[in-house]
Amino acid sequence: MTTTTMMDVNAGATITEQQVISKIAWRLMPLIIVCYFFAFFDRVNISFAKAPLQADLGLSNTAYGFGASLFVVGYVLLEVPSNMLLYRFGARRWIARIMISWGLATAAMVFVRTEWQFYGLRFLIGAMEAGFAPGILYYLTLWFPKSHRGRMTSVFFLATAFSGIIGAPISGLILSYMDHLQGLAGWQWLFLAGGLPCVVLGFVVLSRFDDGIEQAKWLSDEERRIISVQLERQRAEIGEVSPWRSLFMPGVLWLGLIYFLIQVGSYGLNFWAPDLIKTAGGGNAATIGLLTAVPYVCGAICMLIIGRLSDASGDRPKFVAGLIMTAAFGFFAAGLFDKNVPLLVAALAILGAGVVASIPAFWTLPPKLLTGAGAASGIALINTLGQLGGIVSPVMVGAIKDMTGSTTPALYVIGGLCLLCGIFLLAAVPRRLRLNDLSSAPA
């Protein structure tokens, strides 16, 4: 890690880069984590709502998987345009818009009564949320030099783990104890709990975020300069490409393929872990919620450890490969032990440690290729291509379960795709991505 030391003339005290990074992190990261928590709380909700929602609407497993995937269709179609608009209008206003509109659409799930309403609203929720994750990932590049991004990205993605650690038990409790409260089904309460807080958070974002480091009045001139010098040097090293050109860069398309394979595994865990535990005999909804939290606890621990190791090493692709191969092992083990609850949960713990931690590790790679407006559009495209895995995974697993009566064959398929992803990362990495992040750092 590099440390730049300067004198704050007014305070007469030495300011280090690490102190400024900590100040920025405490200002931005807690709110970012909470916002992203609710993004993934929605993924947890739709998996927990599966059985009662299917019963109320008369949906098959294939229809449920299709409806769940329509969220991703809306997300994918508007992902790149959303990030381009974020670059044009500024992160503060655009991220607030996303939070408010997607929160209202999620809460509107309470009114769903038919299969087609379910399809339409899931599409709308995805469309309203489009651009949120890549927008935040781009936003982090405006504040944190590359030697800190492994940890900051891991902290950001802690929200995905919290959605399982906290969100899964909450979802189980809501289904168990709020069903028919005030005339609403438990699954309707789930979507209200996931949507309405997002509206409030959107207004908090408006008051708390700045569009970039130059607008941060809560930093002193020296503090802004310490980080700006680092960011400008790194932008000059990479070079800037236009938003449209970045969409056709081979390295960007290659990263999109890698992220697609990672997301097939991620959605396999997010959508089907509660159903796997239930089928194995995991107990009532509250117990299933607690057991579903286990892989996310393991993922949270793993992502923090790997974030530090990745920053210290600067050699990013090997960490991503090791994690996704760990997830592959977990999928194979879950298929083998799909009727034994303790061993299944142990397999899901390994799976969670690999797939949950692989996502923040992966997102240290795109900033090695992209900066500026090109980063805004390129990161959005990578995320868009990756999110196609969210269409493939739920539909594939649902269809295989409908045909065979078992989820096990689908687990083996997903495990094989994760293994293939790891091989690609080790054997077919573009040259610029192989460069060590510490090799060009100043002494």
N, C-alpha and C positions, 0 to 999 in steps of 0.2 A: 504494500500500500504506500502511496506517496503522501507526504505531508508538507504543505506549504506554510511557512511561518512568516507573519508580518506584524508590524507594530500599529496598533490603534493609537493614533496621535492624541485624540481627545481623551481616551481613557488611560493612556500611558501603560497599557498592558499588552502582552503578547497574545495574539489570537492564532489558533491553529486551524487547519483545514477540518480536522476531525470535530472540533468544537462547533464550527459553522454547520457542518453536515448534521450533527446532532440537533442543533437548533432548528434546521429546516425539517428534519425528520419528525421531531416532536410537534411541529406546527402542522404538517401535512398528513403524515401517515395514519394517525388515529382515525381521522375522518375518512380517509381513503379506505381503510380497513372496514369501517362500519358500512360504508356505501357498497363495497364489494361483497361484504357478508350477505346483504340482502339480495344481491344478484344471484348468489349461489343458494341462498335460502329458498329462492323460487324453484331451483332445480331439486332441492331436497323435498319441498312441498309436493311437487308434481309426482314424485316417486311414492311418497307416503299416501297421497290422495288416490293412488291407483285403484285399490280394491273398492272403496266405497264409491268413488266416482264412476268406475266401471259398472257397479251394481245399479246406481241411480240412473245412468245414461244408457245402460245396455250395450257397453262397448266390449268387443273382443280384444284379445291381447294385441293383435295386429292393428286394430283401429286405435287402441290406446297409444301404441308405439308411433303410429302415423301422426296422431294429433300432437303428441309430445315433440315429434320431429318438426312439425310446422313452425314451432317457435324458432328453430334454427334456420328454416327457410326465410322467414321474415328478417332475421338477424343478418343472414348472409347477403341478401339482396341489397340491403341499405348500409352495410358495414363501411365500404370504401367511401361512398358519398358522405356518410356521417363524419368520418374522420377528416375529409377535405373541408367540410363546413366548420369543424372544430378548429382547424388551422386558420380558417378565414375569420371566424367570429371570436375566437379566443376560448381557451379551455373552461374558464370560470362559467360563462353563460351557457356554453353548449352542454357541459356535463350536468349543470343544474337542470337544463331542459330535458335531458335524457332521464334523470332521476324522477322528475315530476310526472312526465307523460307515461313512463313505464310503470310507475307506482299506481297511477289511476287505472291503467289497463289491467294490471294484475288484480287489483281490488274488484274490478268488474267481473272477474270469474265467478263471483257470488251469484250472478244472474244467469249463468249457463244452465240450460234445461234440455238441450238437444245435442246430438252428435255434431251437427254442422256449426252450431254456436261454439262448441268446444274447439273445433278446428279453426274457425275464424278468429276467435279471441287469442288462441295460442299463437297464431301468425302475427296478430297485432302486437302482442307483448314483445315478441322477438324484434319486430320492426321498430318499436319505440326504444328498446334497449340497445339497438345496433350502434356500434361505435364506442360503447362505454369502456370495455376492457382495453381495446387498442388505444383509445383516447387517453386512458390513465397511463398505459405503458409509454406512450409518446410523451406525456406530461412529465413522467419521471426523468426522461432524458434531458429535460430542460433545467433540472435542478441538481442531479447527481452525476458526478464524473464516473467514468467506467469502472474505476477501482472500488467503487462503493455499490455498484448496481446489483451484484449478486445478493447482498444482504437486503438491500431495499426492495428488490423484486420478491425475495422470499417473504419479507414482512408484508408486502402487498398481498401475496397469495396466501398468507395465513388465514385470510378471510374464508378461503375455500375449505380449509380445515375446520375453522370455527363453525362454518355452516353445518358440518357434520357433527362436531363435538357438542355444540350448543343447539344448533337448529334441529338435528335429528331427534334428540330427546324431547325438545319442545313440541315438535310436530306430533310425536307419539302421544304426548300428554294431551294436546289439543284434541286429537282424534278420540282419545279415551274418555276425556272428562268434559268436553264442550259440545259433544254431539247432541243436537236438538236444543241447545241453549238458545233462547229467544227465537225459536222456530227455525234456526239455521243448522244445517248438517255440519259435522266436524270438518269435512273438507272445505266447506265454504268459509269457516273461521280461519282455516289455514291460509287461504288466499288473502283474506282481509289483513291478517297478521303480517303477511309478506309485502303487501302493496302500500297500505296507508303510511307506514313509517318512511317509505321512499319519498313521498311527497314532501314531508317535513324536512328530510335530509337535503332535498333539492334547494330549499331556501337557505339552509345552513351553508351549502356549497357557495351560493352567491355572496355570502358575507365573509367567508373564510378563505377562499382560494384567490390567488393572483394568477395572471396569465403567464408570468415568467419571472425570473429572478430580478430583472430590472425594475419591475413594478412592486417588489416586496419592500414596503416602507418599514417593516418590522426588522429588517436587516440594516446594519450600518453600511456606509459606503465601502469601508474596508472589507467587511464580511462579504458583500456582493462581489467585490473585486477578486477576492481569493478564489471563489468558485467560478466566476465568469472567465478568468484567465484559463483555468483548466478546461472548461467546456469549449471555449473558442479554439484552443489548441487541438482538442480532439476532433472538433468539427472540420478543422483544416486538414488533419491527417486523413480523414475519410473522404472528404470532398462531397459537394452537394449535387444531387441530380434532381431533375424535375419530377413532380408528382406522377406524371404519366409515364415517364421513362422507368421509374422505379417499379412499376407494375409488370414490366417485361424483363427485369434483370434475372438471369439464370439462378443466381444465388437466392433471390427472393422466392422464386418458384420452388426451388429445392427445399427451402425452409418451410414453405407451405405444405409440401408433401410430408415432411417429417412431423409437422404439427397435426396434420390430418390423422396420422397413425397414432400419435399420442392421444388425440381427442377421442378416437374410437375406444381406447382403453379407459379414458376418464369418464366418458358417458356410460360405458359399461358398468363402472362402479357406481356412479351417481344415480342412475335410473333403476338398477336392478339389485343392488345390495340388500335393501329391505325385503324384496321379494324372495331372494335366495335364502335369507335367514328365516323368513316366514315358512317357506316350503320345507326347510330342513326341520321345522318344529321349534322355532325360536321363542314361542310364547305369544303374549298379547302385544298390542301396539306399543305400549310404553316400554316393555322389555326389548322389543325389536328396535325401538329408537335408541336405547342405550347401547345395544350391541352394534348397531350401525355406526355409532360414534367411534368405535375402536379403530378402524382403518384411518380415520381422519386425525385422531390423536397421533398415531404413528407417522402419518404424513406431515403433520405440523412439526414434530420433533426432527424428522429427517430433513425437511426443507430448511430449517434454521441451521442445522449442522452443515449441510451441503452448501448453503449460501456462504458461510464463512470459509469453508474449505475451497470453494470455487474462487472467491475473491483472493484468497491467499495464493492459490496456484496460478490463476489467470488462464488456465487451460480448460476451456468451457465444454467442448463437445464430448470429451471422455466422461464427464460427470453425467451429462444427459443420457448417454448410452448406457452407463452402468445402472442408472435409475430405471429406465424403461425396460431393461432386461430383467431387473428385479421384479417389476410389475408382471412381466411375462410369466415368470416362475409362480407368482401369486395366482394368476388366472388358471394355470395348469393345476395347481394344488386345490383351488376352489372347485374345479371340476371333479377332481378325484374324491374330495371329501364333502360333496354337496348334500349328503344325508346325515352328516355328523356335525352338530352345532359347534362344539368347542374347536374341532379341527378346521371347520369352515371359517369361523371367526379368526383363527390364527392365520389361515391363508389370506383372508381379506385384509388382515393387518399388514402382511408382507406386500400385498397388492397395493394397499393405500400408501405405504411408505415409498414405494416406487413411483406410482403414477401421479400421486398428489405432488410429490417433490420434484418430479421431472418437469412440471409446467413452469415454475419460476426459473429453474435451471435453464430451460430452453430459451426463455425470453431475455437472457443475457446475450444471445447470439445475433438477433437482428440489428442492434445498434453497432455491431462491428462492420455492417455493410451500409447503413443508412443514417442520414442526419437531416435536420430541417424539414422542409415540405415533403421531400422524398421519403423521410422516415414516417411522417403522418400517413401517407397513402400506402407505403410499402408494408408497414406494420399492420395496417387494416387489411390488406390483401392476404398477408400470411394468416392472420386470425380468421379471415373469411374462409380460406381454403381449409384451415384446420377445423372450423366449425361444421364443415360438411361431414366430418366424422360424427357429429351429433345427429345428423340425419341417418347415416348408415347404421350406426350402432344400435339405437333403440328399435328401429324397424327390423334389422337383421335378427336381433335377439328375440323380439316378439314373434316374428314369423317362424323361426326355428322352434320356439317353444310351442306354438300352435300346431306345427307339423309333427313334432316328436314327443310332445308332452313333457319335455325336459329342457332346462337351460344349459345343461352341461356341454353339448356339442358347440354351442355358441361361445362358451368360455374358452374352449380350446382354439377356436378360430381367432378370437381376440388375442389370446396369448401368442399365437403364431405371428400375428401382425405386429405385436409389440416387439417380438424377437427380431423380426425383419427390420423394424425401425432402428433397433440398436445396431444391427449390422451396417445399415446405411450410414449411421453416424460415425462408425469406426472406419469404414472403408471408402466412403464417397464424399468426404467433406471438402467443399471448395477451399482453395488455398487461403483466402483472406480469413476464413473462419478458423483455420488452424493456427493463426498467429496468436501468440500469447499476449494477453492484455497487459502484462507487466513489462513486456520486452521494450516497449516504446516509451515507458514512463520516465520522467526526468528523475535524476538522483536527488 
